[in-house]
């Protein structure tokens, strides 16, 4: 195996094993920052040794053993230092004697790895952290992404992302966030924070907020991987299943969402023969499992049910718009949101006509949350165009273009504005 092939193999192993490794170490040393340092040291050892010795038969176990030995060496080295300046003694909880830590490491860290990974998920997405920090830390600890990879994915600078991750770890340490499952009373809130982070990652991959590309497939794929991981770790959680279903169904359209030049194609204009039927089947199966577990449909399950209506329609004309409008109404009633109301208005415009949808959109114009949301003027423009009010539509398409940071979306909106201008002159 060549050096480049070995490095690719190491990257793949790290992607698959890093979360388990960090979670297992955190379960023993009770400090996520220290656990990641030890895991990174094991990765550096692999990068140094494997090109010469070859990839081990059980690479995950090799990394685990190496990280354990590094942890033991660190503990033994620091134990001989002055206890008043013993950094690791300060980082570990006062209830875990160093002797117990050493015994746990020597005994191995293979027990309850799934439980440890789930605990790590809840730590990375803890509400004590701001949203951006939760996203960065999740991709770092659970996705195995480097700081540079996260920065490139979000079009941010590497120092910005690095600082975000450092501050997140510090905030967790200062808040003394325990490495444990949330209690029953707070489990729903904490799970909601986890699902929100995964969906934020997916949405940035599905519809990039800035840059030159409509989609960022790497982020979309990472969110799907995390969604599957959550469902494996908590198979009876209907909202985790609902989110996975929603992401699979939306991701199924990827090949049809842009043309040969990378320009966006609207849902109603997409070639549905290019939709990924395997992903649709996976999404529908996850939705069925969510429905079987849920007493009352949560927001992700309702959104997945909406996506399923599109996935089941073999042509735009077969879309069950009254059903979609009703689902958005249910979603808006249980989980009020201006964005949900916007989408409900668009569904109503298809079910009852553009004038009915426009009336609902106009009622949202004063919502502060939508003041700089480019999809509101874009949606109004689309309905105005369908009503033949081309001059108003042109102005709204231009306003929408001024509000988006995505270059391809901006270009598409300006093209539609130009089409309206030509219609006025005709």
C-alpha positions as CSV (number, residue, x, y, z in Angstrom):
1,X,0.0,0.0,0.0
2,X,1.4,3.4,-1.0
3,X,1.8,6.2,1.5
4,X,-1.1,8.2,0.0
5,X,-3.3,5.0,0.2
6,X,-2.3,4.5,3.8
7,X,-3.2,8.2,4.6
8,X,-6.6,7.7,3.0
9,X,-7.1,4.6,5.0
10,X,-6.2,6.4,8.2
11,X,-8.6,9.2,7.4
12,X,-11.4,6.7,6.8
13,X,-10.6,4.8,10.1
14,X,-10.5,8.1,12.0
15,X,-13.9,9.1,10.6
16,X,-15.4,5.9,11.7
17,X,-13.7,5.4,15.0
18,X,-12.9,8.9,16.4
19,X,-16.3,9.4,18.1
20,X,-16.1,6.0,19.9
21,X,-12.5,6.7,20.9
22,X,-13.2,10.2,22.3
23,X,-16.4,9.0,24.0
24,X,-14.7,6.1,25.7
25,X,-11.8,8.3,26.9
26,X,-14.2,10.9,28.1
27,X,-16.1,8.2,30.0
28,X,-12.9,7.5,32.0
29,X,-11.1,10.9,32.3
30,X,-14.4,12.9,32.5
31,X,-13.0,15.8,30.4
32,X,-13.9,16.0,26.7
33,X,-11.0,18.4,25.9
34,X,-8.4,16.0,27.5
35,X,-10.1,13.0,25.8
36,X,-9.8,14.6,22.4
37,X,-6.1,15.5,23.0
38,X,-5.4,11.9,23.8
39,X,-7.4,10.6,20.8
40,X,-5.4,13.1,18.6
41,X,-2.2,11.7,19.9
42,X,-3.3,8.2,18.9
43,X,-4.0,9.6,15.4
44,X,-0.6,11.2,15.2
45,X,1.0,7.8,16.2
46,X,-1.0,6.1,13.4
47,X,0.1,8.7,10.8
48,X,3.7,8.1,11.9
49,X,3.7,4.3,12.2
50,X,1.2,2.9,9.7
51,X,2.9,4.1,6.5
52,X,5.9,1.9,7.6
53,X,4.2,-1.0,9.3
54,X,0.9,-1.1,7.3
55,X,-2.7,-0.7,8.5
56,X,-3.4,-3.1,11.4
57,X,-6.0,-5.8,11.0
58,X,-8.2,-4.1,13.6
59,X,-7.3,-0.4,13.2
60,X,-10.0,0.8,15.6
61,X,-8.6,-1.4,18.4
62,X,-5.1,-0.2,17.6
63,X,-6.2,3.4,18.1
64,X,-8.0,2.5,21.3
65,X,-5.0,0.7,22.8
66,X,-2.7,3.5,21.8
67,X,-4.9,6.2,23.3
68,X,-5.3,4.2,26.5
69,X,-1.5,3.8,26.8
70,X,-1.1,7.6,26.2
71,X,-3.6,8.3,28.9
72,X,-1.8,6.0,31.4
73,X,1.5,7.6,30.6
74,X,0.0,11.1,31.1
75,X,-1.5,10.1,34.4
76,X,1.7,8.4,35.7
77,X,3.8,11.3,34.6
78,X,1.6,13.9,36.3
79,X,1.2,11.9,39.5
80,X,4.9,12.4,40.3
81,X,4.5,16.2,39.9
82,X,3.5,18.5,42.7
83,X,-0.2,17.6,43.4
84,X,-1.0,21.3,43.8
85,X,0.0,21.9,40.1
86,X,-1.4,18.6,38.9
87,X,-3.4,19.7,35.8
88,X,-5.0,16.4,35.2
89,X,-6.0,16.1,38.8
90,X,-7.9,19.4,38.4
91,X,-9.5,18.4,35.2
92,X,-10.8,15.1,36.5
93,X,-13.8,15.2,38.8
94,X,-12.9,15.1,42.5
95,X,-14.9,12.0,42.9
96,X,-12.7,9.9,40.6
97,X,-9.4,9.0,42.2
98,X,-6.5,8.7,39.8
99,X,-6.0,5.1,40.9
100,X,-9.6,4.3,39.7
101,X,-8.9,6.1,36.4
102,X,-5.7,4.0,35.9
103,X,-7.6,0.8,36.7
104,X,-10.4,1.7,34.3
105,X,-7.9,2.4,31.5
106,X,-5.9,-0.8,32.1
107,X,-9.1,-2.8,32.1
108,X,-9.9,-1.5,28.7
109,X,-12.6,0.9,27.3
110,X,-14.7,-1.4,25.2
111,X,-17.7,-1.6,27.6
112,X,-20.8,0.4,26.8
113,X,-19.3,2.3,23.9
114,X,-22.7,3.0,22.4
115,X,-23.8,4.5,25.7
116,X,-20.6,6.6,25.9
117,X,-21.1,7.9,22.3
118,X,-24.7,8.9,23.1
119,X,-23.4,10.8,26.2
120,X,-20.8,12.5,24.0
121,X,-23.6,13.6,21.6
122,X,-25.5,15.2,24.4
123,X,-22.3,17.0,25.6
124,X,-21.4,18.3,22.2
125,X,-24.9,19.7,21.7
126,X,-25.4,21.0,25.3
127,X,-27.7,24.1,25.5
128,X,-25.0,25.9,27.5
129,X,-23.2,26.4,24.2
130,X,-24.2,28.8,21.5
131,X,-25.6,27.3,18.3
132,X,-22.5,27.9,16.2
133,X,-20.3,26.3,18.9
134,X,-22.6,23.2,19.1
135,X,-22.4,22.7,15.3
136,X,-18.5,23.0,15.2
137,X,-18.0,20.8,18.3
138,X,-20.3,18.1,16.9
139,X,-18.5,18.0,13.6
140,X,-15.2,17.9,15.4
141,X,-16.0,15.2,18.1
142,X,-18.6,13.1,16.3
143,X,-17.8,13.7,12.7
144,X,-14.1,13.4,12.9
145,X,-13.6,16.5,10.8
146,X,-10.5,18.7,11.2
147,X,-10.7,22.4,12.0
148,X,-9.8,23.2,8.4
149,X,-12.5,20.9,7.0
150,X,-15.2,22.5,9.2
151,X,-13.9,26.0,8.2
152,X,-14.1,25.2,4.5
153,X,-17.5,23.6,4.9
154,X,-18.9,26.8,6.4
155,X,-16.8,29.3,4.4
156,X,-15.2,30.5,7.7
157,X,-11.6,31.0,8.6
158,X,-9.7,28.2,10.4
159,X,-8.8,30.5,13.4
160,X,-12.5,31.4,13.8
161,X,-13.6,27.7,14.0
162,X,-10.6,26.8,16.2
163,X,-11.5,29.6,18.6
164,X,-15.2,28.4,18.6
165,X,-14.2,24.9,19.5
166,X,-11.7,26.0,22.3
167,X,-14.4,28.3,23.8
168,X,-16.9,25.4,23.6
169,X,-14.7,23.1,25.5
170,X,-13.9,25.8,28.1
171,X,-17.6,26.5,28.6
172,X,-18.4,22.8,29.1
173,X,-15.6,22.6,31.7
174,X,-16.6,25.8,33.5
175,X,-20.2,24.7,33.6
176,X,-19.1,21.3,34.9
177,X,-21.3,19.5,32.4
178,X,-21.4,15.8,33.6
179,X,-20.7,13.0,31.3
180,X,-24.1,11.3,31.7
181,X,-27.4,10.9,30.0
182,X,-29.9,13.7,30.7
183,X,-32.5,13.0,33.4
184,X,-35.9,12.1,32.2
185,X,-37.3,15.6,32.9
186,X,-34.8,17.3,30.6
187,X,-34.3,14.6,28.0
188,X,-36.8,16.1,25.6
189,X,-35.1,19.5,25.6
190,X,-31.6,18.1,25.3
191,X,-32.6,15.7,22.5
192,X,-34.2,18.7,20.7
193,X,-30.9,20.5,20.9
194,X,-29.1,17.5,19.4
195,X,-31.6,17.2,16.5
196,X,-31.5,20.9,15.9
197,X,-27.7,20.8,15.4
198,X,-27.9,17.8,13.0
199,X,-30.6,19.5,11.0
200,X,-28.6,22.8,10.9
201,X,-25.7,20.9,9.4
202,X,-27.9,19.2,6.9
203,X,-29.6,22.4,5.8
204,X,-26.3,24.1,5.2
205,X,-25.4,21.2,3.0
206,X,-28.8,21.0,1.3
207,X,-29.0,24.8,0.6
208,X,-25.8,26.6,1.2
209,X,-26.3,30.0,2.8
210,X,-23.3,31.6,1.0
211,X,-20.7,30.9,-1.6
212,X,-20.9,29.8,-5.2
213,X,-22.6,26.4,-4.9
214,X,-26.2,25.5,-4.3
215,X,-25.3,22.4,-2.2
216,X,-22.4,21.2,-0.1
217,X,-22.7,17.5,-0.3
218,X,-20.1,16.7,2.4
219,X,-22.1,18.5,5.0
220,X,-25.3,16.8,3.8
221,X,-23.7,13.4,4.0
222,X,-22.3,14.1,7.4
223,X,-25.7,15.1,8.8
224,X,-27.2,11.9,7.4
225,X,-24.4,9.9,9.0
226,X,-25.1,11.6,12.3
227,X,-28.8,11.0,11.9
228,X,-28.3,7.3,11.3
229,X,-26.0,7.2,14.3
230,X,-28.7,8.8,16.5
231,X,-31.3,6.3,15.4
232,X,-28.9,3.4,16.1
233,X,-28.1,4.8,19.6
234,X,-31.8,5.7,20.4
235,X,-33.9,3.4,18.1
236,X,-37.2,4.2,19.8
237,X,-37.0,8.0,19.6
238,X,-39.7,9.1,17.0
239,X,-38.3,12.5,16.4
240,X,-34.8,11.1,15.7
241,X,-36.5,8.8,13.2
242,X,-38.6,11.7,11.8
243,X,-35.4,13.8,11.3
244,X,-33.7,10.9,9.5
245,X,-36.7,10.4,7.3
246,X,-36.9,14.1,6.5
247,X,-33.2,14.3,5.6
248,X,-33.3,11.1,3.5
249,X,-36.3,12.3,1.5
250,X,-34.9,15.8,0.9
251,X,-31.4,14.4,0.0
252,X,-33.1,12.0,-2.5
253,X,-33.6,15.1,-4.8
254,X,-29.9,16.1,-4.9
255,X,-29.2,14.9,-8.5
256,X,-32.2,16.8,-9.9
257,X,-31.7,20.1,-8.0
258,X,-29.0,21.6,-10.2
259,X,-28.5,21.6,-14.0
260,X,-25.3,20.8,-15.8
261,X,-23.9,24.2,-15.0
262,X,-24.7,23.9,-11.3
263,X,-27.6,26.3,-11.5
264,X,-30.6,25.6,-9.2
265,X,-33.7,23.9,-10.5
266,X,-37.0,24.5,-8.6
267,X,-38.9,21.6,-7.1
268,X,-41.7,21.8,-9.6
269,X,-39.3,21.8,-12.6
270,X,-37.1,18.9,-11.4
271,X,-36.8,15.6,-13.4
272,X,-38.3,13.2,-10.9
273,X,-36.8,10.2,-12.7
274,X,-33.4,11.5,-11.3
275,X,-34.7,11.3,-7.7
276,X,-32.9,8.6,-5.7
277,X,-35.5,5.9,-5.1
278,X,-33.3,4.1,-2.6
279,X,-33.1,7.2,-0.5
280,X,-36.9,7.7,-0.8
281,X,-37.5,4.1,0.4
282,X,-35.1,4.6,3.3
283,X,-36.9,7.9,4.2
284,X,-40.4,6.4,4.0
285,X,-39.3,3.4,6.1
286,X,-37.9,5.7,8.8
287,X,-41.1,7.8,8.7
288,X,-43.2,4.6,9.2
289,X,-41.1,3.7,12.2
290,X,-41.5,7.2,13.6
291,X,-45.3,7.0,13.2
292,X,-45.3,3.6,14.9
293,X,-43.5,5.0,18.0
294,X,-45.1,8.4,18.3
295,X,-48.3,9.3,20.1
296,X,-48.3,12.8,18.7
297,X,-46.3,13.7,15.6
298,X,-43.4,16.1,16.4
299,X,-42.1,18.8,14.1
300,X,-39.5,16.6,12.3
301,X,-42.1,13.9,11.7
302,X,-44.6,16.4,10.3
303,X,-42.0,17.8,8.0
304,X,-41.0,14.3,6.9
305,X,-44.7,13.6,6.1
306,X,-44.7,16.7,3.9
307,X,-41.6,15.6,2.1
308,X,-43.2,12.1,1.7
309,X,-46.1,13.7,-0.2
310,X,-43.6,15.1,-2.7
311,X,-41.6,11.8,-2.8
312,X,-44.8,9.8,-3.6
313,X,-45.9,12.0,-6.4
314,X,-44.5,10.8,-9.7
315,X,-45.2,14.2,-11.3
316,X,-45.9,17.7,-10.0
317,X,-49.6,17.4,-11.0
318,X,-50.0,14.3,-8.8
319,X,-48.8,16.2,-5.7
320,X,-51.4,16.1,-2.9
321,X,-51.3,19.9,-2.1
322,X,-54.4,19.9,0.2
323,X,-52.7,17.3,2.3
324,X,-49.4,19.3,2.4
325,X,-51.3,22.5,3.3
326,X,-53.1,20.6,6.1
327,X,-49.8,19.2,7.5
328,X,-48.2,22.7,7.4
329,X,-51.3,24.0,9.3
330,X,-50.8,21.3,11.9
331,X,-47.1,22.1,12.2
332,X,-47.9,25.8,12.5
333,X,-50.5,25.2,15.3
334,X,-48.1,23.0,17.4
335,X,-44.8,24.7,16.6
336,X,-45.5,28.3,15.5
337,X,-42.9,29.8,13.2
338,X,-42.9,32.5,10.5
339,X,-41.0,30.2,8.2
340,X,-43.6,27.4,8.6
341,X,-46.3,30.0,7.9
342,X,-44.4,31.0,4.7
343,X,-44.3,27.4,3.5
344,X,-48.0,26.9,4.4
345,X,-48.8,29.9,2.2
346,X,-47.0,28.4,-0.7
347,X,-48.8,25.0,-0.2
348,X,-52.2,26.9,0.0
349,X,-51.3,28.7,-3.3
350,X,-51.0,25.3,-5.0
351,X,-54.1,23.9,-3.4
352,X,-56.4,26.9,-3.7
353,X,-54.7,29.3,-6.1
354,X,-52.0,32.0,-6.0
355,X,-54.3,34.7,-4.7
356,X,-55.1,32.7,-1.6
357,X,-51.4,32.1,-1.0
358,X,-50.5,35.7,-1.6
359,X,-52.9,36.9,1.0
360,X,-51.2,34.7,3.6
361,X,-47.8,35.9,2.5
362,X,-48.8,39.5,2.8
363,X,-49.9,38.9,6.4
364,X,-46.3,37.8,7.1
365,X,-44.6,41.0,5.7
366,X,-44.4,42.6,9.1
367,X,-42.7,39.7,10.8
368,X,-39.2,40.8,12.1
369,X,-37.8,37.3,11.7
370,X,-38.5,37.4,7.9
371,X,-37.2,41.0,7.4
372,X,-34.0,39.8,5.7
373,X,-35.2,36.3,4.7
374,X,-34.8,36.2,0.9
375,X,-37.3,33.4,0.5
376,X,-40.2,35.7,1.5
377,X,-39.8,38.2,-1.4
378,X,-38.9,35.2,-3.6
379,X,-42.2,33.5,-2.7
380,X,-44.2,36.7,-3.2
381,X,-42.5,37.2,-6.6
382,X,-43.4,33.7,-7.7
383,X,-47.1,34.2,-6.8
384,X,-47.3,37.7,-8.3
385,X,-45.8,36.3,-11.6
386,X,-48.4,33.5,-11.6
387,X,-51.1,36.2,-11.2
388,X,-49.7,38.2,-14.2
389,X,-48.5,41.1,-12.0
390,X,-45.1,41.1,-13.6
391,X,-43.9,44.6,-12.6
392,X,-44.4,43.8,-8.9
393,X,-42.9,40.3,-9.3
394,X,-39.8,41.8,-11.0
395,X,-39.3,44.1,-8.0
396,X,-39.7,41.3,-5.5
397,X,-37.3,39.0,-7.4
398,X,-34.7,41.8,-7.3
399,X,-35.2,42.4,-3.6
400,X,-34.8,38.6,-2.9
401,X,-31.6,38.7,-4.9
402,X,-30.2,41.5,-2.8
403,X,-30.8,39.5,0.4
404,X,-29.1,36.2,-0.5
405,X,-25.4,35.6,-0.1
406,X,-25.4,32.5,-2.4
407,X,-24.1,33.6,-5.8
408,X,-26.1,31.0,-7.8
409,X,-29.3,31.8,-6.1
410,X,-28.8,35.5,-6.7
411,X,-28.1,34.9,-10.4
412,X,-31.2,32.7,-10.7
413,X,-33.4,35.3,-9.0
414,X,-32.1,38.1,-11.2
415,X,-32.8,35.9,-14.3
416,X,-36.4,35.6,-13.2
417,X,-36.6,39.3,-12.6
418,X,-35.4,39.8,-16.2
419,X,-38.0,37.4,-17.5
420,X,-40.7,39.5,-15.7
421,X,-39.3,42.6,-17.3
422,X,-39.5,41.1,-20.8
423,X,-43.1,40.1,-20.1
424,X,-43.9,43.7,-19.2
425,X,-42.5,44.9,-22.5
426,X,-44.2,42.2,-24.6
